[in-house]
Amino acid sequence: MNTDQIKGAAKEVAGKVQQKTGEVFNSPEQQVKGVAKQVEGGAQKAYGNAKEDIKDATK
């Protein structure tokens, strides 16, 4: 596991919390920011996964 995987997963969770908070407080802006953070986190996690796959393949 590398830092991109960890940071990506954390961003995904933070984005979900932000999205749900936006829903509770009826704030479409926060909902959109939360979804965007989830997408960013997913991309970062996927990048980390790819790095691990390459690292494992070269062993």
JOKAQUI-V529352 format. One record per backbone hydrogen bond with DSSP energy under -0.5 kcal/mol. CO is the residue of the C=O (numbers start at 1). NH is the residue of the N-H. If there is no record, write none. Layout:
co->(CO & CO)
nh->(NH & NH)
//
This chain:
co->(2 & 3 & 4 & 5 & 6 & 7 & 8 & 9 & 10 & 11 & 12 & 13 & 14 & 15 & 16 & 17 & 18 & 19 & 20 & 21 & 22 & 23 & 26 & 27 & 28 & 29 & 30 & 31 & 32 & 33 & 34 & 35 & 36 & 37 & 38 & 39 & 40 & 41 & 42 & 43 & 44 & 45 & 46 & 47 & 48 & 49 & 50 & 51 & 52 & 53 & 54 & 56)
nh->(6 & 7 & 8 & 9 & 10 & 11 & 12 & 13 & 14 & 15 & 16 & 17 & 18 & 19 & 20 & 21 & 22 & 23 & 24 & 25 & 27 & 26 & 28 & 31 & 32 & 33 & 34 & 35 & 36 & 37 & 38 & 39 & 40 & 41 & 42 & 43 & 44 & 45 & 46 & 47 & 48 & 49 & 50 & 51 & 52 & 53 & 54 & 55 & 56 & 57 & 58 & 59)
//
